[in-house]
Amino acid sequence: MTIIEIPEGWPADEGAALALQEELRGRLALGEEGPGVGEGFVTGVDVAYDDERDLVAAAAVVLDGRSLDVVEEATAVGRVSFPYVPGLLAFREVPTVLAALGRLSADPGLLVCDGYGLAHPRRFGLASHLGVLTGLPSIGVAKNPFTFTYEQPGERRGEFSDLVADGEVVGRALRTRDGVKPVFVSVGHRVSLERACAQTLHLSPRFRLPETTRHADSLCRRALAEALSTGTG
């Protein structure tokens, strides 16, 4: 198995990463509505780590936007490319995620990340980072709250409340199943918040998490286990 090495010139410290993050944030496109719900392809991306061996496995799973059937999947395993620093987690995994996306033959369409976009201390989480680097529309659908405040939404599927940071709405806590804790949706790149939430509900017909995330989570874990079983790293 080929291991994705850390790219030449990749930020090596917090200062360099912050500078690059600020530069990339200037390229965000926030005025577009985004792909229609049920149209084209939707691609889930997720990662799994083995900290002892300093490895990260990334998965990209393409679903048909209407039926939610799996169209194609790809994985990559790489070196963890940055130390753990809250707010800079994208720098640990982006090279390997890009490698997985690059192995797809299908157009990824909308990227759905297990993480955040604008709901981030500097308004530039993984979903925004990947969206800007690929040019693809992207959203973040996270399992857990992060750097914002919110009220619990109503108990019914589709009800939501705003995620607020420094007085700014940066996303929504969205109920995808009646009586089950919400997910946390934020815009990444080239998608409106309304459309991001509509996409999330469409992608979550049976479970709390979107089908994109469920498939990508399972695949990246399998890819990491396979890499470890072959002695990679």
N, C-alpha and C positions, 0 to 999 in steps of 0.2 A: 504493500500500500504506500502510495506517495504521500509524504507529509508536507503540508504547506508551510514553508518557512516564513519567518517574519520578513515582510518586504523591506528592501533597502530604502532608507530614509524615513521609515516609520517612526513616529514620535517615541522617544525613549524615556521621557520624564514628564511630570505633570505640567510644567510650564509649556513645553512644546505641544502637548496634547490640547491644552486650553487654547493656545493660539490657533491651532488648526481647527478646533471646534468652532471658535468664533468666526474664522474665515468661511467655513462651510455654512454656518448659520445664515450668513448673508446671502446665500443662494436659495434659501427656502422659498417655495411658491405656495402661498396660502390662500390665493384667490380663486382656485378652481373648485368645481363641484365634485369632480372625481368620476370614476366609472359607474355606470348604472348598476343597480342591484340585480344580480342574476345574469349579467352580461359578461362575455369573455371568460378569461381565466382568473383565478385567485390563487396566490401562492403563499403558503405558510412557511415561515422560517423559524428555526429554534436551534439551540445549542445545548450540549452537555459537556461537562468538564471532568478531567482527571487531574487534580492538582498535584498529586505525587509525581506524575510523569510530565506535568506541564503541557498537557494536551487538551484541545478542544475539538469536539466533533460537531459539525453543522449539517443541518438537513434543510432541503427545500422541497416542498411537496406541492405540485400544481393540481388544483381541483377545477373541474368544470363549474363555472359560476352559477349555472342554473341547477344542475342535478347534484352537485357537490361530490360527484364521482372523481376518484383519483385519475389524473391524466398521465402524470409523469412524476418521478421523484429522483433526487440526486443528493449525494452526501460528499463531504470532504472532512479530512482530519488534519489539523494544523497545530503549530506551536501557539501557546497562549502568548499574545503579542504585546501585552502591557500589564503592569502590576495592578492589583486590585485598588482602585480609587473610586469611591462613590461619585456618581455623576460623570464618570469617564469609562463606564463599563464597555461601551461600544468598541473602544480601542483594543480590548482584549480579544474580540471575536470577529470583527469586520473582515479581515483578510480571508478567514476560513469560510465565512458566510458567502462572501463574493465568489470564492472558488466553487462552492456548491451551486450557486445560481448560474455560474458560467458553464456548468456541465449540463444544463437543461437545453433541450432543443426547442421546447415550446416557449412562446412569449409568456413571461410570468404574469403579466397583467397587473393586478393589484397585489402589493406585498402586505401581508398581515404578520406583524412581529409580536412575539411574546415579550412585551416590554412597553416602553413609552416613546412618545414623540414630543409634543410641546409640553406635556406634563413632566417637566424636568427642571432642575434648578436654573439652568441656562437656556431652557426652551429648545433643547436639541438632544433628545434621547436617541436610542438605537433606530427607531422607525424613521425619524427625520434624517439621521446620518445615512442610512441605507437608501432612502428615497433620493437624497441629493446626489449620492455617488452613482446610483444607477439611472437616475432620471425617471424612475417609475413612481406612480402614485403609491402611497404607503400609509398605513395606520398602525397604531400600537394598541394592543388589547392585553392588559396586564392582569395577573391574578391577585396582586396585593397592592395596597395603597403605598404611596411614596411621599413626595414632597408637596403636599397640598392639604387642604381641609375640605370636608364634604359632609353633607347630611345624608343619612340613610334614605335611599329612594323608597317609593311605595313598594308593596310586596308583590305586585303583579308584573309579569313579563312585559318588558317594554318601558316600564317606568324608570325614571332617572333623576339624578341630582347633579348639580354642577361641581366640578373639581375646581377649587379656587386657590391660587397662589399669588401673594402680594396684591390682592384685590383684582386679579385677572382670572377670567375663566379659561382654564387650560385643558379641559376635557370633561368627561361625564362618568359618574358611577352608574352603570347600566344593569338593570335586572334582566337576565336572559332566561331565567326560570322562576316561576312563582315560588316565593318563600325561600329561595336559595340566595346566598350572598352574591353581591353584584361583581361584575368585572369592571375594569377601569380603562376607558376608551379615550384615546387622544389622537389628534391629527399628526401624521408624519410629514407628508409632502404631497401637494397637488390633490388634496381631498378636503371637503368641508367636514365639520364636526357632525352635522346632521347626516350626511352620507356615510360617514364612518360608523355611526351608531346603527343606521339602517343596514349596512353591510354586516355588522357584527351580529345583529339579530337574525339575519338571513342565514348566516354561517353557523348559527347555534340552534338548530331546530329541535334537538333532543337533550343536549347537555349544557352545563354552565359555560364551558369553554367552546370557542369556535372549532369546527371540524378541521380547519387549517392548522390550528395549534395542536389539536389532539394527534393528528397524523404526523406532524413535524416532530413533536416531542417524542413519540414512540420511535420514529426512524433515527433521530440523532442518538438516542440511547443505545439502539441496536448497533449503530455504526461505531460508537465508542467501545462497546463491549467487544465487537469484532476486532477492532484495532488492538485492544489490550490482550485479547486471546492469541493474537499472532505475534505478540511481543514487540509491537510497534512502539518506538520511543525509547 
